[in-house]
Amino acid sequence: MNNSSIINQLTEAFRCLPGVGPKTAQRMVLYLLQRDRDGGRQLAGKLSEAMDTVGNCESCRNLTGQKICEICSNRARDASILCVVETPADVLAIEHSGAFRGYYFVLMGNLSPIDGIGPAEIGIDLLLKRCRQGVKEVILAMGSTIEGEATAHYISEVAKPLGIVLSRIAHGIPLGGELDFVDSGTLSHALEGRKTL
Amino acid sequence: MNNSSIINQLTEAFRCLPGVGPKTAQRMVLYLLQRDRDGGRQLAGKLSEAMDTVGNCESCRNLTGQKICEICSNRARDASILCVVETPADVLAIEHSGAFRGYYFVLMGNLSPIDGIGPAEIGIDLLLKRCRQGVKEVILAMGSTIEGEATAHYISEVAKPLGIVLSRIAHGIPLGGELDFVDSGTLSHALEGRKTL
């Protein structure tokens, strides 16, 4: 089998996936060809459909196959609270926790002037428009990286004139985390953010 | 996003791949949607093509997109020696080693009467036909599992009347392997198969 064979082409194509090297790609290809052709056909169909139809929700910028995503279309959620996150994966993680019943706004990144990512790229105008639609509290749930903090600071500045409550998600020791396994940045955050009992 | 969204359907479809659980599938989907739609489209196309066109080589039973695979079509190889292996992955591994210039025959499994895999399923008739076409030596390169040994024994019995040399690939200590890290089955094989210097 040289590089022109369809098997090699497929192996090469699988390497576009994150964490898939030549050995894993080969294993996936041989597995599908020998044991699960229907699964492979199904994957090909869904993949092709998703690549062509998934865009950004017109209300929250999250990835969706519709114009408005399912969370934004759900009228049973709490419209007074908006959680601003960096990525679609953050939305999935918060939804999975079941701890939040408001709406989301997905920046699809963080402010990073050096990479040409300014307020327009993270959809600040749309975010401010959302904030004016009955939102009482905005939770800034970006990570505590330099870019995350800068983005949170920027949003709090531009949203201040709207007179809504702005909050930042808590950073500290994870549940079940032991102090001596936690990095010093997290530890100093946890100390600073201590609560009186 | 509930289970009917295209994003969830695609995540579910990715789980047909070996070693891909819900978290990895989600990471793959979000990665492709956010960063590599062209890679995703390419993968979908190749996948669909391969699932529909790849069959077994009419000469060696290996997986191929053509009627005769590229190794069997290569007239520059040594037709006097035939290496019998269990799977297409074994062919790739031996080719990768560069230590063999003959042709292959791929059983696509091992004899396993309990699973309904008999001589017909592993292509013994085709193998014997190949053996009659100028082959002088057949190397039996199945693994040293019970099924592998039984298959090697069966093939050596049916091929004996053809008057060709039959050999079994050597089992022993891997290169760079330390004796105390090798399992006892391998160790006893290595002792039995010792060579006088």
HADDOCK unambig.tbl for C-alpha pairs under 7 A between the chains (distance, minus, plus):
assign (segid A and resid 1 and name CA) (segid B and resid 70 and name CA) 5.35 0.50 0.50
assign (segid A and resid 1 and name CA) (segid B and resid 71 and name CA) 6.45 0.50 0.50
assign (segid A and resid 5 and name CA) (segid B and resid 65 and name CA) 6.99 0.50 0.50
assign (segid A and resid 6 and name CA) (segid B and resid 50 and name CA) 6.24 0.50 0.50
assign (segid A and resid 6 and name CA) (segid B and resid 65 and name CA) 6.21 0.50 0.50
assign (segid A and resid 7 and name CA) (segid B and resid 50 and name CA) 6.83 0.50 0.50
assign (segid A and resid 10 and name CA) (segid B and resid 43 and name CA) 6.89 0.50 0.50
assign (segid A and resid 10 and name CA) (segid B and resid 46 and name CA) 5.41 0.50 0.50
assign (segid A and resid 10 and name CA) (segid B and resid 47 and name CA) 6.28 0.50 0.50
assign (segid A and resid 13 and name CA) (segid B and resid 42 and name CA) 6.52 0.50 0.50
assign (segid A and resid 13 and name CA) (segid B and resid 43 and name CA) 5.00 0.50 0.50
assign (segid A and resid 14 and name CA) (segid B and resid 43 and name CA) 6.27 0.50 0.50
assign (segid A and resid 16 and name CA) (segid B and resid 39 and name CA) 5.79 0.50 0.50
assign (segid A and resid 17 and name CA) (segid B and resid 28 and name CA) 5.98 0.50 0.50
assign (segid A and resid 18 and name CA) (segid B and resid 28 and name CA) 6.21 0.50 0.50
assign (segid A and resid 28 and name CA) (segid B and resid 17 and name CA) 5.97 0.50 0.50
assign (segid A and resid 28 and name CA) (segid B and resid 18 and name CA) 6.19 0.50 0.50
assign (segid A and resid 33 and name CA) (segid B and resid 51 and name CA) 6.53 0.50 0.50
assign (segid A and resid 37 and name CA) (segid B and resid 51 and name CA) 5.73 0.50 0.50
assign (segid A and resid 39 and name CA) (segid B and resid 16 and name CA) 5.80 0.50 0.50
assign (segid A and resid 40 and name CA) (segid B and resid 47 and name CA) 6.66 0.50 0.50
assign (segid A and resid 40 and name CA) (segid B and resid 51 and name CA) 6.63 0.50 0.50
assign (segid A and resid 41 and name CA) (segid B and resid 48 and name CA) 5.67 0.50 0.50
assign (segid A and resid 41 and name CA) (segid B and resid 51 and name CA) 6.41 0.50 0.50
assign (segid A and resid 42 and name CA) (segid B and resid 13 and name CA) 6.51 0.50 0.50
assign (segid A and resid 43 and name CA) (segid B and resid 10 and name CA) 6.89 0.50 0.50
assign (segid A and resid 43 and name CA) (segid B and resid 13 and name CA) 5.00 0.50 0.50
assign (segid A and resid 43 and name CA) (segid B and resid 14 and name CA) 6.26 0.50 0.50
assign (segid A and resid 44 and name CA) (segid B and resid 44 and name CA) 4.29 0.50 0.50
assign (segid A and resid 44 and name CA) (segid B and resid 45 and name CA) 6.89 0.50 0.50
assign (segid A and resid 44 and name CA) (segid B and resid 47 and name CA) 5.74 0.50 0.50
assign (segid A and resid 44 and name CA) (segid B and resid 48 and name CA) 5.51 0.50 0.50
assign (segid A and resid 45 and name CA) (segid B and resid 44 and name CA) 6.89 0.50 0.50
assign (segid A and resid 46 and name CA) (segid B and resid 10 and name CA) 5.40 0.50 0.50
assign (segid A and resid 47 and name CA) (segid B and resid 10 and name CA) 6.26 0.50 0.50
assign (segid A and resid 47 and name CA) (segid B and resid 40 and name CA) 6.65 0.50 0.50
assign (segid A and resid 47 and name CA) (segid B and resid 44 and name CA) 5.74 0.50 0.50
assign (segid A and resid 48 and name CA) (segid B and resid 41 and name CA) 5.68 0.50 0.50
assign (segid A and resid 48 and name CA) (segid B and resid 44 and name CA) 5.51 0.50 0.50
assign (segid A and resid 50 and name CA) (segid B and resid 6 and name CA) 6.25 0.50 0.50
assign (segid A and resid 50 and name CA) (segid B and resid 7 and name CA) 6.83 0.50 0.50
assign (segid A and resid 51 and name CA) (segid B and resid 33 and name CA) 6.51 0.50 0.50
assign (segid A and resid 51 and name CA) (segid B and resid 37 and name CA) 5.74 0.50 0.50
assign (segid A and resid 51 and name CA) (segid B and resid 40 and name CA) 6.65 0.50 0.50
assign (segid A and resid 51 and name CA) (segid B and resid 41 and name CA) 6.45 0.50 0.50
assign (segid A and resid 65 and name CA) (segid B and resid 5 and name CA) 6.99 0.50 0.50
assign (segid A and resid 65 and name CA) (segid B and resid 6 and name CA) 6.21 0.50 0.50
assign (segid A and resid 70 and name CA) (segid B and resid 1 and name CA) 5.36 0.50 0.50
assign (segid A and resid 71 and name CA) (segid B and resid 1 and name CA) 6.45 0.50 0.50
